[in-house]
Amino acid sequence: MRRVAGQAIVLTAAALLLGSCVPSAADRATARGDRASPTRPPSSGPAPGSATQSPPASPSASTQADQRPAGTLARAIRLSIPALAVDDLRVVPYRGTADDQPGTRIQDRGHAATPRGPRGGVGPGQVGNFVVTGHRTTAGRPFGELPSLRLGDHVLVTAGGQVYDYRITRTLQVSFRDAASRASQSSPVPGRPGVAATDACITLSTCATPEDHAAGNYWFDALGNPEHRIDKVGRLVDVRPRRPS
């Protein structure tokens, strides 16, 4: 009986990991170290489908996740990335998919954009994938240094009087010429379509234009998106009230 019970516990733990934005055993098998220097120059990012392992996150944050319906459009959303000196960046929610025409128009104004709806993502702090896209080379370059974001760095999202603290756990690269790869960017568990989410995750996404051009790849879609995007994935580790300014 003790042996059977032990096996059941192991199986349950494995099932929970599948729904997490923390790297799986398969991810760890292909993990690559983050080699960004302390000065954080732009990085070429990992190969498609690769991932990097993160430090362990606080288990209490999942129980604090926002319980509003996933399609709810939040009020004012602000994003800060202390490691990259990104402070109080406006994030505009809209209904659609990542980097579609409405999302591109938002980014062209120098803001970050977050898609919602069946093919988008969830809101700040909600269980699932909170997708945020921003320009890297134009419109003020709000995500200009995103590729150099390292494992363990924090992303702070302020919305509804709360600060949602995410910790970066891995890096993904998405191809816009591959429908399955593109869809995986907005899946409830980033990069794992068809897996039910159990954690509140964030995906910060920007273009890999410099890397594509360096490789001789000048493909663009109708909206000017290059083939590849560099995604930084994080997990919610803390929720706290916003301090009065």
N, C-alpha and C positions, 0 to 999 in steps of 0.2 A: 504493500500500500504506500509506504513512504517513497519507494522508487517511482511509482505512477504519479503520485502527487508532485514530485520534483519535476518530472517530465512535463506535466501540465503547466507548471509555473514557467518553465523555459519557453514553451510554445506561446503562452500568453504574452510574455515579454517580447518575443520576436514579432508577434502580430502588432503590438503597439509601435515598435520601431518602424515598421513599414509605413505608418501614417505620419511619420515625423519628418521635419525639415532638417534633422541632424543626419549626417551621412550614414548610409546603410553599410553592411559588411561589403557589399559589392562596390560601393563608392570608395570605401577605404582601401580596397584591393587595387584601385587605380588612382589613389590619392597622390597629389603632387604638392610639394612644399611651396609655400608662398615666399617668393624670393625678392619681394619689393624691398628696396633700401630704405633707411630712415628718412631720406629726403623725399620718398614716395614719387619717383618719376612714373609716367604712364607705363603700364605693363602690357605685354601682348596678350595676356590672359592664357587660360589653359586650352588644350585641344578640345574639340567638340565632345560633349558627354563626360568630360573629366570632372572630378570633384576633389575637394580638399576637406580634411577632417577638422572639426572645431573642438575648442575646450568644452567641457560639460556645462550645461546651462541649468539655471535654477528650475526645479520641477514645479515650483509654486505658481509660476506665471500663467501656465495653462488654465489653472483654476480661476484666474482673475480675468480671463479673456472676455472681451465685449460680447454680450449675448444678443445684440440686435440682429435682425435678419440680415443675411449676407448681402442683399442687394441695396441696403440702405445707403443713401448718399449722405456722408457726414457733413457737418458744418465746416468751418474753416479748418484746414489741415496745414500744419507747418512741419517741416522736416529739417533736422540738423544732423550733421556728421562731424563730430568734433575732430576726428583724426584728419579730415580733409579740409577743415576750416569752412565747411558749408554750414550756414547758420540761418535759420528761419526761412527756408525756401518754401514758397507757396506750392502746395500740391492740390491740383484741381481735379475733382472726381467727375466722371462722365460715363454714360452707358455705351459700351462698345467693346472693342478688343485692343490689345496693346499695339500702339503705333499705327492705328487706323487713321482715317482723315481727321475726325474730331480730335483725337489724341495728338496728332502731329500739329494741328493748329494751336493747341494749348502750349505745346513745347516751343513752337516758333515764337511765342510771346515771352519766352524766358522762364516759364514755369515748369514744374514737373506735372505729369499727368497720371491719373490712376483710373483704369477702366473697371467698370462694374457690370453686373448682369451675367447671364449664363456663360458667355465666352470671355468674361472679364475676370474680376477677382472680388475679394471681400474688402471690408473697411479696416481701419486701424484697430488692432487688438482682437479682431475676430478670428475664430478658428478657420484656417484655410490660408489662402495665398493673397497677401496684400501686395499687388503689383504696382510699382512706381517707375515711370520711364522719364528720361530727361536727355537733352542734347549734350553732346560731349565736345563738339567742335564749332558750334554756332549758337546764336541766341543767348549770348552771355556765358556759355559753357558751364551750366550749373553742375553737370556731372563730368567735367573735364578730367578730373583725377580719379574717377570711380574705379578704373581697373587696378589702382594701387591700394585699394582698401584691403586690409589684411584680416586674417582669421582672428576672432576675438574682439575686433573693433566694434564700437557701438553705434547704432542708428537710433536717434530719438525722434519720435513722432508725437506731436501735440495736437489733440483734437478733443473737443467736448470737455475741456477742463482737466484732461488726463494727459500724462506723458507715458507713452508706450516705448519701452526700452528693448530694442532688438539687438542681439549679438550675432555678428557674421559667422556663419558656420561652413560655407563652401562657395565655390565659384563654378558657374556653368557657362557654356557657350552655345548659342542657339543659331540655327541657320534658317533664314527667311525663305530659302529656296526649297526647304523641306517642310511640308505641311505638318507632319507629325512632330518634328522638332519645334516648330513655331508654336503649336498647340500646347506642348509640354511646358512652355514658359508660364502659362497661366493656369496650369492644372492645380487642383487643391493642394497637392504636395508637389512643390516645384521640381520639374524634371521627371515626375513619376505619374504619368497619366493613368487613370483608372484606380488609383489608390486613395482610399478615404483619409481625409485629414484628421489628425488628433491634436495638432499643435497650431498655434497662431504663428504664421511665417510671413516674411517680407521678401520680395524680389525687387532689387534695384537694378534697372536695365538701361544700358546705353549702347551706342553704336561701336563697332570695331572697325570703323573706317580707316584709321591709320594702319592697322594691322592688315586689313584686306588689301589696301593699296600697296603696302610693302611686299605682299605676296603676289602682286600682279593681278589681283582680283578687283575689277572696277564695276562689277554688277550692281545695279540699283533697281528698286522696284518703282512703281509709278509715283510714289510719294517721296522718293529720294532716300529710302532706307537702303543701306548696304546689305550684303548677304548676312553678315554675322553680327550678333550682339553679345556683349559681355554682361553676364548677370551675377550679381552678388546676392546670395541667399542668406537670410538670418532667421533666428528663432526668438520669439518673445521671451524675455527673461525677467521682466519687472514691469509693474504698472503702479504709478504713483500720481497723486494730485499735482497739478501744475502750480508752481510757486507764483504768487502775485508779483508782477513786474514793478 
